[in-house]
Amino acid sequence: MSAPGTIVSAITHPNIGEVSTLTTCEQLLIRIPGVASDKIAYLRCTSPAGTPVGTALFLSGGKGGDAYSAPASVGGMEMMQAALAANYQVLELWYQGGWYANGQSLKLMAGRCATAFEWIRDNRASASMVGVGNSGGSDQLARALASHGAGDWLQRAVLCSGPPVTDMTVACVSPVPPAWTTSATLRMTIAGFDPTQYSLTGATGSFACQACQGKGPGMLAEDNVLHTGAVTNYPTTDLRYVLGRMDTVNQTPNGSMCVPQSLLHQELVTAQTKTLTIVEDGVHFMPTTQAGRDAILEAMAS
């Protein structure tokens, strides 16, 4: 099982907001079967001064339409510079307008992400790859593992504040199913979270609500990260979950549902190793705080 599409072209693109003076930027054109329009993506690459200890691919949240290091993403640039200082080759991928549009099949459109990942692995990565995704970015990684065989080659996935839609059939419905309330509350309590501080469904405007627009129960189930037929065992990949104690309803109502959804993902998959780190001052975009950046860097390395 592998990614379904191809990279039609890769051309040099003007570099804005580089991590260092050695940063290069490319524009990729992604084509996958069953989708009429190709998708433009941007890839920024920075190599360390010495031999890389690994290749770190950073993915932003939501639809992935902004760079991880965009000015609005406080701490993103600092996170990538810290990875570079730790001798990682640093890669950053984002998509023009996002990797999907509202109402589209996430299961289908995630083929765009997986296609880009595999092309990067084969053509730009200089060492074994570690994926670092925040919220919707962790969703990209989780879908590549579940549907496109990334568990065969991805060394480690650092899943920050997500994945947010492990099960869309409970994230996108109202009223909240009683069984989900019971199970999610139990998981959060066991993990040391106060269940009253986090949302069990997507708030208006959240990644989940944008993704589920116009979909019935059947299509929601197919769009789960762990849909029917998804691969849930990754024996050669390490999974590192990083969640923030402050990613609450009061702090980030659109993100707070990611805590119960991430805990569900942790329960349903197996991997070479799995760890959960809870950052006490961690907010939804994990690199915002120094403690968040430190937790990510540690998760990347071990």
N, C-alpha and C positions, 0 to 999 in steps of 0.2 A: 504494500500500500504506500502510495506516495502522493505528492501534490498533483493536481489534475491539469495545471495550465503551463504556460510558457511565458518567458520574458521576451517580448517581441523586440525591444530595443533598450539599450542603456547608453545614455549620452551625458556628457558633462553638463552640469547645471551650475549657475552662479552660486557661490557659497555665501551664506548669510549666517552670522552668529556662530562661527566655527569654534570648536573646543580648543584648538590650538592653530598655530600658523601652518601646521602640516595637514590640516583637515581638507578633505576633498568631498565634493558633492556630485551626485548623479541623479538623473531623472530616469526612472524605469517605467516601461509600459507593460502592464500585466494583462494577459488574455487567458480566460478559462472557458471551457465548454459550457454551453447552455446560457451564456450571458452575451447579449448583443454588443454591449459597449466595453471597450478596454478601460483599464484603470491606470491613471498616472500615480506613481509613488515616488518618493524622494529618499535617497539613501546617503547619509553622511558618514564618512569613514575617517578615523584618526588612528594612526599607529604610534605606539610608544617608542621611546628612544632605544630600549633594549629588546631582547627577544620576548614576545608576548607570552604571558602565563595562560592566556585564554582569550577568546573573542567574546565580548559582551555586546549583545544586541538589545537596545533600549526601545521600548514601545510605550507610547502615551495612552491615555485613557479615552473613554467615550468611543467615538467612531474612528479614532486614530487620525483625525484630520489635522492635528497640530503636532509639531515636533516635541519630543520629551523635554527639550531644552528651551522651549518657547518662553519669552519673557513672563507670560502669565502663569507659567508653571514654576512657581517659586521653589528654588533648590534643585531643579532639574539639571541645569548647567553645572552646578557645583558637584552634583552626583557623578556626572560623566567625567569631570576633571579629576575627581577622586579615583575613579576607576582607571583613568589614564595614568595617574601617579602610581597606582598599584601595579602597573605594567600590563594592563589589558589593552588589546586592540578594541577601540570603542566604535560601535556602529549604532546609528540612529535611523529608524525607518518610520515614515508617516505617509499618508495617502491624501491626494488632492480631493477634498470634499468628504473624506472618510472612506472606509473599505466597504461600506454598504449604505443603502438609502432606506429611509423609513418604510416599513412594510415588506422589504425584500427578505428572502430566505437567508438567515444567517448561516445555516448549514451549507448552502450553496456558495455564498459570497466568501465564506472563510477560506475557500480554495484560493482566493487571491492572496491572502496572507501566507498560506502554506507554500504557494508557488514562489513568492518572494523570498521566504525563509530558505528554501532549498537552493535557489539560485545564489543567494548570499553565501550559503555554506560551500557551494561548489566553486564560486568565482571570486569571492572577496575575503572570506574568513581565513586568517592565517594561523589559527589554533582551534582547539575544540571549543564548541559554542555554549555559551550560557545566555539564556533568554531572561530579560528583566522587564516585566510588564506591570503597569499600574492600572488597576480597575479594568477597563475595557482592553487594555494592553495585555493583562493576564488572561483575559478571555481569548485573545488571539492565540496565545501559547497553548492554552488548555484545549482549544479546538484543533490545533495542529497535532497535538498528542492524541486526541480522541478519534480523529477522523482521517488523518493524513500521514500516519506513520512516523511522526517526529520522535517518538520514543525509541526508534532504532538508531538515532544519531545525536539527539540533543543531550549534552552532558548533564545540564542542570537547568531547571526552570525556577526562577524567583518570582513568585506570584504575590504581588502586593495589592492589598485591598480588593481581593477577588479570588477566583473569577466570579463575576456578579450575577450570571444567569446560568448557573449549573442546572437549575430546574425552572424553566420559564412558566410552567403550569401552576406554580405557586407564587412566582415573583410578579405575575402580571394579572392577577385576578382579585376581585372584590365581591363578597367579603373573603377574608383570609380563611382557607380551609382549616378546620379545627385540628386535624392531624398534623398539619404543618406547624401550627402554633405550638402544639405540644412537643414535637420532635425538635424544632428549632430552639425553643426555650431550653430544653434539656441540654442540647449541644453547647449553647452559649454559657449556661451555668457551669457545666463541666470544664469548659475552657477558661473560666474565670471572668466572663463578661456579665454585666448586669443586663438581662434581657429587656428591661423596660427602657433602655437607652438607645435601642437599635430598631430599625424598621424591618418588618417581615415581607414587605412588598415594595415595589418601585414607586417612588414619588413622581409626580408629574414632571416630565422633562428629563427623567433619569435615562440611563443607558437602556434599562429594561423596557421602559414605556415607549421609547423611540423605536426599539427593536420589535415590539409586539404589536405595533399599530396595525389595526385591520385584520388581525389573525384570529382564527378560531382555535379551539382546544387542540385539534389534530395538528395544525401547523405549529402551534406553540410547543407541543411535545417533540416535534421533529427538529425544532430550533434549540432545544436544550443542548448545552455543551455535552452532556452525557445522554444523548439520544439513543433510541433503540439501535443496537448494533455497534455502538461506540466502543472503542478499545479503552479499557479501564486499568490495564496492568502495564507498567513501564519498568521492566526489570533492570534496565541499564541507565535509567535517568533518575537523578535526584530531584525531589520536589521540596522547595523552600517557601513556605507561606509566611508572609509578613503582614500583620494586621495592626491597626492603630487603636488604642484605647479611646482616643478622642474622635474617632470617625463615627460620631453619634448623630441622632436625629437633630439635636440642637445645633451641632456644629455643621454637619453636611447632610441634610435630609435626603438628597439624591444619592448619596454614597453609602449611607448607614446600612442599607439592605445587603451590602457586600459582605458584611461579617457573617451573618447566618448562611449565606450562599457559599462562601468560602469554606466554612466549617462542614457543610454538606459535601462539598467536593472532596475534602480531606478524608471524609468517612467512606466515600464510595470508590476511591481509586487506591491502587497499590503501586509502589515504586521501589526502586533500589533502596532509597531511604526517603523518609518524610520528616520534616521538622516544622514546628510552628513557633514563630517569634512574635510576641506581643510588645509593641513599643508604647510605653506609657504615655508619652506626649505625641504619639503618632496621629496625624490627621489623614484625610482621605488620600491626598497626594503625598505619598510616604517620604520623598526626599525633602519635603518642606523643612523638617527639623534636622538638626545635627544627629540626634539619636536615630532618626529614621534612616539617614544616609549611612550611618555606621552599621545599622542592622542589615541594610541591603548589601553593603560591601562584604560583611561577614558571611551572609548567605551565599553570595557569589563564590566565595573561596572555599567553603566547607559544607 
